[in-house]
Each structure stands twice: as structure tokens, then as C-alpha cells.
Amino acid sequence: MTLALVPGQAERYSTFMLGGEHYAIPAECVREVLTDVAVTHVPAAPRFMRGAIPVGGKPVPVVDLGSRLGQAFRSTAARTVVLVVTVQHDGQTALLGLTADTLGAQVHLSSRDVVAAPSFGATSNMDSFIAGMGRHGNGLVLLLDVDRILSASEMLAADEFAACAELTPGQPPNPSHLRSL
């Protein structure tokens, strides 16, 4: 969800910690927060994919947000929290799991609390999903655009990997999980 702060109106954000840093996403994107959930590993998944979890009877891909943000931001927690968020890609709504070390509080940020995203240069893909920085208390939180954490092709691949996680070892695959070439 792209930042669209209306002057004079505060927007609610869900905050979380990852690798010792504070992050926030619009609270309206967060469908649920899961702790102690078993993530099914999917072989040959991209490095930033943790695996998949069942949500409402369907597999949801889980992004290792620490890996996605770069190795310097890898999770420092022994256990992680998974934020299940709603994302928009090509006019379609999908669910995506994002890992975090711990969940923080919900905060309200007004347009005067938010500054533009820093430029990381042309070689960084972080430009695409860092939406801005919010001033909160005595510190800053990085605001993430959940719709841009994965590109359209990465989201398609994540959905395919999540569908593979539904397969039980030793059982033949369900044809609905396979895409024709």
C-alpha cells in the first residue's frame, strides 16, 4: 500500500523490529499476526523466501524480510513473528507473510511526521519498497510499501512455491498445483 497521507490526518501503522531496526507498515494492510507458526520450507525457493504457512486453508508465501532487506538486516531473534499482510499486484489482492523479530505497538503518524524515502542509488532494489521514514518519539521508523516488497514476477513465483508446500511427501501432486509449460 503506497503512502497517501492526507495533510492534518494521522495514519495508523503497525510497527515491528527486525535486526535491531524499527519498521512500520500501514495497519490496514495487516490481516493477522502469527507467533510460533510452523513454516513449511520449499526446496529451491529464492533466498528471500522462508517458505509457506497455511492461512484460511490456503498456502501463503512467507518472505524472510531480513534477507529481502539485505544481509546486514538479518533477523537477530531465535523465534520470529509472521505478519500476514494484504498486498496488491496487477489489480489482484493476495496474502503474503513477512517475518519480523518482534511486533511493536500501533502508532499514528501525520504527514508532518513522515519524510521522503532516502535514495540508496540506482543499484539498490530497496528504493522500491522503502516508502519513507517516520518520526516517532525520539527515533525513526522505516515505512515499508508492502505492495512493492516483491515484484510481480517474484509474487507469481512465491505463489507457485507456496502451492508446492501443500504437497505431502509421498503423495502425487494435485494437478491444480502444476502450471503447464
N, C-alpha and C positions, 0 to 999 in steps of 0.2 A: 504494500500500500504506500503510495507516494505521499510525502508530506504535503499537506494542504492546510496549513494553519491560517485561520481567519483572524485578522487583527482584533485584539481585545478578547478573544475567546481561547480558553485553555483546552488543550487536547490531553486525554489520558494516555499514559504509556505504562507498559509493564516493563520493569527493569530486571536485569539478571547480571550475574557475574560470570566471567569466563577468563581464565588465565590471569586473574587479578585485576581485570579491567571491567568497568561498568558499561553495559549496553542497554538499549531500550528499543522496544517496538510498539507501534500503536496497540493499545489494549484491545481494541475491537477486532484485531486480527487473531488474537489468542483464543482458540476454541477450548483447550484444556491443558493442564499441566500434569505430567505423569512422573512419578518417582518409583524407583525400584521396578522398572519395567524391563522385561527381557527383550533385547533387540536381536532379531534373527540376522546373523551375518550372511551376506550374499557373496559367494566367491566371484572373483574377477570384477567386483564393483569398483567404480572410480575411487581414488584415495579419500575424497571428501565424504563418501557415503559410509555411514556407520552400519546400515542395514535397513531393516523394516520392522514395524510393530503393527499389531492388529488394533484398529480403531473402528468401532462400529461394525465389526465383522469383515472389514476390508484391510488389506495391507497398505500401510502408509510409509513412504520412504523417510529415513532419518538421516539428516545431514550432520556430519561431525563439524559443527560450526567452528571449532578451534582450528581444524585443518583447513577449512574454507577461508578463514581469515589469515592463514599463514602459520608456519611452524612456530614462530615466536609467541603465538597466541594459543598454543595447545592447552587443553584443559589441564588444570593442576589438581583437580579433585579426584578422589578414588571412585566416587559414585557421581553420576550425572543426573540431571533433570532433563526431561524432554518436554519442550513446549510444542504442542500441536497447533500449528497456525494455518490459517486460510490464506492461500495465495491465488493470484490471478495471472494466467498465462494465455495469450491469444484468445481472450474472451471467455476462457474456461476457468472455473473455480476448482481448486484442488487442495488437498491437505498435505502438509509437509511437517515432519518432525525436526526440531532444531535442538541440539544438545547445549546445555549450559551447566556450569558448576553448581550454582545456587540461584534460586529465584529471589528477587528483591521485592520491594514494595511497588505499588502503583503510584505514579506521580503525575501531576498536572503541569504541563509546560505551555506557556503562552508564546506567541510569536516573538516577543522580545527576549525570551529565554533561549531561542534557537538561533544558531549561526550556520552559515552555509558549510557544506562538506569541504574538508580540506582536499587539496589536489595532491594526489600521490604520483602524478606523472603518467605519461602515456603507456608505460609498461605494466601498470598495476590494474588488475580487474577489480580491486577494492573500490575504485571510483564508482563503479556501477551500483553497489549496494550500500554504501555509506551515504545516508541521506542528509546528515547534518550532525551537529553537536549541540547538546542541550545543557544549559547551565542549571544545575540543581544543587542547592545547599552551597557548600564550599568547593564543589567539584564539577566535573563534566561527565556526561554520558554520551556515548556514540549512538546515534539513531540509525537503525538499520531499516532499509526498504525491503521487506520480506518478499515482495514480488520480483525482486532482482537478485536474490541470493543465488538462484540457479537461472541459467539462460533457458530459452525454450527447448533447445536440444538436450540440455542437461536434465531438465524436468521430465522430458519424454524418457530418457534413459533411466532416470530414478524410478519412474513409474514401472518400467519394464523390470528393473531389478527387484522392486518391491513385489511385483506379481510372482517372480521366481521364488521369493521367500515363502509363498503359500504352499509350495510343493513340499510334500513329505518325502523324505528319503525312502527309496524302495518302492514308491508308488509311481505309476505312469503319470506324466504331466497332463493336466487338463488342457485341451486344445485352445481354450479361451486365453491361456497364458502365453501362447506362442503367436508370434507375428509372422505372417507369410512374407517370404522374400521376393 
